[in-house]
Amino acid sequence: MFSTKLGRLMMRLYSRKQTAVCRVPLRGFSWAAVCRQRSLRQQRIACPKTQPHILSCYTSARSSSQNTVDPNEVRRFQLLASKWWDEQGEFAALHSMNDLRVPFIRDNLLNVHRVRHPGQPLSGLRILDVGCGGGLLTEPLGRLGAKVLGIDPVDDSISTAQVHVSHDPDLQDWVSYQACTLEELSEEVKEDGHFDAIVASEVVEHLADVDTFTFCCKQVLKPGGSLFITTMNKTNLSYVLGIVVAEQLLRIVPSGTHNWEKFISPVDLERLLESYGFSVQSVQGMLYNPVSGAWSWTNSTAINYALHAVKMTDNPETDQTEEHTSHPENHGAATHS
């Protein structure tokens, strides 16, 4: 009874905020001036003895000294490493999120690549699952025919993922895991552009450095490749529902899982991605119902949202073609119905 009433209260709060916090499309507005100022400022900090326009010095300094991993987050997830595949446990919401994020990734990749493989629609594609945990999203993508590498800095989570995939012989040729960070992988992958897509689902809000994360994604992603992110917006509503209600009242996720200061708005994330040469194709709001345990798409990004971006190529005409083909007029109805 309490959960039902609280669920109704959450929905009322959400509906009151929905019209006020819907995403404002940024298409047609250029952040170029802002990005140039930000880049110059970062270059001066990283390379004080060189001219500010030398970007290579900044990127090499950052890639070698900055770290995406927060040690506190690693310790927290280390304690939960054995519970990834308990569909009624601490990660129940992530299990049910697959009903949205798997089709979101699949359909947008099909829009970009336009290649059809019946039964295995993502066949021929290489996908990197960053912060894969126990492989909750890695395995479904492998079943769609993609070659998927899941990485995570928590050794025990990778062990859990490897044990689970070992029970499905059909997946072992498609799914592999590696205990490492994204920046460590970017150092190992010598060639620029190794993956067709990168997935970072419910990861960004746990990172120590989102700039380094974005830089490394660009390094290992092929030109024209896709970046998929699901995360939490930085709003008052996300604090109330995502932390107070979800962690402290309903205990949908363990207490202390999220730090509101690490949340990022779609506008700020889009601006960051564009400054590193990505073109954001779509942003879609997500809503979790704690009563039914199900996720649904919504026009509001006030709490959770999914984002699809594409790494720009060196050919502007190719970029325009990809943006046109991956931006159908009725994207929400076609992709998320």
N, C-alpha and C positions, 0 to 999 in steps of 0.2 A: 504494500500500500504506500509506504514512504517513497519507494523508488518511483512508483507511478506518478505520484504527486510532484516529486522533484523533477521528473522528466517533463511533465507538462509545464512546470515553472520555467525550465530551461528553454523549452520551445517558445514560450511567450517572450522571454528575454531576447532570444535570438531574433524573433520576428519583428520586435520593436526596433532592433538595431539594424535590421537587414538593409533597409533602404538608405540608411545613412552611411553605411560602410561598404557598399558595393564597389567593386573595382572600377576605377576611372581609366578608360582605355588611354594608352600612351601613344598609340599609333598616330603619326603625323607630327608628334612633338619630339624634338631632338634634344638629347641630353649632352650633346657634344661639348658645349662650353663648360658645363659642370665637370664632365669626365676629364677634359684637358687640364683643368685646374687641379683636380684631385690627383691625376697622374703626375703632374709636375711637382706637387707637394710631396708625394711619396718618393719620387726619384731623388729629391733634394735630401730627404731624410736618410735614404738608403745609400746614396752616393754623394756625400757632401763635397768630395774633392774633384768631382767631375762635372761636366756641363749638364744642366738639368734635362736636356732633351735626349740623353743617352739612355734609352729604356733597357738595353741589355744588361747594364750594370745592376739596375734595380731588380730585375727579375731573377738574375743569378744569385744576388745576395739574399732575396727573400726565399728562393727555393731551397737554399742551403741552411738558412737559420730559422725559418718559421716552421711551425708545426700545427697541423690541424687537430691534433689529439689533445683533449683535456684529460689529464691523469685522474681527476675525480670521476669523470664519466666512465673511464675504463674500469676503475674499481667498482663502481656501481653496477655495471653490466657484467662484471666478472661474477658477482654474487647471483646473478640471474641466468647464467649461461646454460644451466641444465634444464631450464623451463621454457625454452623457445617453442617447443612443439606441443605444449599443453594448451589446447584450444579453449579451455575454460579458465586458464590461469592469467598471469600478469600480462601476457601478450595476446589476449583474446581479441582486443580491438584491432591489432595488426593482422590477425588471421582474417577477420571479416573485411578489412580494408582491401584485401585482394580482389573482392568483387568489383571494386572501382579501379584500382590502380593497374591491374593486369590488362583489362580492356583499353584503358587510357594509353598505356605504353604500346600495346599491340596496334591499335587503330592509327595512332599518329605515326608509327614507323611504317605502316603500310601506305599511308598517305604520302610519306616522303619517298619511299623506295619504289613503290608501284610494281612490286614483283609479287606474284601469287604462287604459293606452294600449298596446294590442298592438303590439309591435315597437319602441316607444319608451316604456318604462315610466315614465321620468322627465320626460316631456314637460310643459311648463308650469312647471317649477321652475327657479329661478335659484340657481346654486351658485357659491360663492367657494372657489377652491383656493389656500390661503395657502402660500407657499413652494413653488410649483409646479415650480421647476427647469426642466427641458426639456419639461414637459408629459406626463410618463409616466402620471399619473393623470387629468390634465385631459381628454385625448383620449377615453379609455374612457367617462368620464362624459358627454361630449358625444355619443358614439355611442348612449347610452341615451336621448337626446332632451332632456337638460337644457341650458339656456343657462349655460355655464360661463365664468367669468372667472378666469384664472390670474394671480397676482401673485407677484413675486419681486424682491428688492433687487439681484440680480446682473443687470446689463444683458445680458451675453453669454449667460446662460442663457435669458433671454426671447427673444433673437435666435434661439437654437437652436430654441426652441419654435415661434416664428413660421415659421421656415423649414420645419420638419417638418410643421406643419399645412397649410402652403401646398400640399403635395403631395397633399392629400386635399380636393378641392373640396366634397365633401358635408359636411365638418366646419366649413368656414369661416363658415357662418352660425350655428353653435352654440358655437364656441370662440373666445375672444379672450384677449389677454395684455396685461399692463401692468407696466412696470418701476417698482415702488414698494413701500413698506412698508405694513403693515396700518394703522398709525396715520395715514399719509398718505392712504390710501383712505378711512378713517373721517372725515377732515376734508372730503374731496371729496363724500362721500355725505351730503347735507344731511338727507334724510328719515331718521327713525329706523326701522330695519327694512327693509333693501333686499333681503336674500337669504333664500331659503327654507332654505338649508343652507350651512355652512362646513366645509371639509375642511382639516385640518392634519396631514398624514401624514409622520411622521419629521421633524418640524419643531420641536416643543417643546423637545427636547434640545439645540437649537442657538440658542435665544433668549437675549437678554440680560436680558429682563424678562418673566416669565410673567404677572405681574399686569396689566401694560399690554396684553399680548396678549389676556387674558380680557376686560378692559374693552372693548377695541375690537371684539372678537367680539360682545359683547352689543349694542354700538351699531349695528352694520350688519346684525344678524340680526333677522328678523321675530319677533314673539311667537309662540311655538310652533314656531319654527324649530329645526333640528337642528345640533349641533356634533359632528363626528367627528374623533377624535384617535387616531393610533397613535404610540407612543413606547416608551421603554425604562424599565423599573423601576430603582430605585436599590437594588440588592442586591449582595452579594459575588459572587453567581453571574453577574449581568449584567456585572460588571467583568471577571471571568475569561473568560467566553465572548464578551462583546461587544467587549472591547478587547484583552485579551491574546491570545486565540485568533484572533478575527476580523481584527484589525488587524495584530498583530505576527507571528503564526505562519502562519495560512492566507492572510493578505492578501486576504480577501474584500472588504474596503473599505480605502481608503487610510489609512495610519498618520496618527493625529492627527485623524481624522474626529470622534471622540466625546470628550467631557469628562465623566467619571463624575460630577463635582460638579453638572452640569446635569441629570442624570437625576432623575426624579420618580416617586414611588410612586403607585399607583392611589388609595390612601387620601388622600394629600396633594393629588393633583390633583382628586379628587372634593370634598374639603373646600373647595378654592379655588373650584371652579366653583359650588358651592352658595352660597358667600358672595357671588357676583355674580348670583345669581338663576337659576341653571341647575339642572335636575333630571337627575341621571345615571340613564339607563335601563338600561344594560348595560355590563359590562366583561368582555372575553374575552381569555384568554392566547393568545399566538402563539409558535410554535417554528419556527426555521429549521434545516434539515438541510444542512450544508455539503457532504455527500457527494452527495446527489441535487440540491441546489440548489432544493429545494421548501420551501414553508411549509405548516404545518398548524395547526389550532386545538387548543388544550389548555386544561385546567381551571386550570393554573398560570399566574400572571402574573409569575413570577420573573424573566423576561428581557424579553420584548416583550409588549405588550398593545394592544388596540383598545378605545376607549371611545366610547359614544354618549350625548350629553346633549341635553336640550331646554330652550330658553329659556322660562322660566315666563311665563305671560300674567297680565293683571291680574285675570282671573276665576278664582278658585280651583276652581270646578266644572269649568271647561274643562281646567284642569291635571290634575285627577283623572281626567277622561275620557281625555285623551291618554296619561297614564301607564298607565292600564289597558289601552288598546288597543295600546300599543307595548311591553307587557311580557307576551307570551304565556307560558304556563306552561312550555312546552318550547322556549324561545327557542334554545338551543344546537342542538338537533336540527333545528328548523324552519329556522333561518336559515343555519347553517353546515354542513349535511350535505353 
